[in-house]
Amino acid sequence: MKDVNGKIEYKGKEYNLIFNLNVMEKIQEKFGTIDKWAELTSGKNEEVNIKALKYGFTEMLNEALEIEADDKGEQFTPITEKQVGRMLTEIGLDKMQETLQSTVVESTKSDEKNA
């Protein structure tokens, strides 16, 4: 797994997205498997499942924010799924879905040096 950060901009602020083992664990707890969640958020077989997309973004954003707060020795304030829904609405569902998918794919590609 690579340390890859996706990025989104919302209301003039840049947010990082982290897809790591902590996020994967949360997704597995909620959806059973990463593959099931990925299918729901891909939009390939049916429309994108908004709840799954919001959940994944919320976990990825909060992981990045928590890491940043830990690094700075600051208090962590999580973003809610409702706030993420507002982000999705303003940025656009297609753009957010594309950003989520590319962050997940890039994070989980095998390192070519170790392949």
Secondary structure, DSSP 4 states (H G I P E B T S, - for coil): ----EEEEEETTEEEEEE-SHHHHHHHHHHHSSHHHHHHHHH-SSSS--HHHHHHHHHHHHHHHHHHHHHHHT----PPPHHHHHHHHHHH-HHHHHHHHHHHHHHHHSPPTTT-
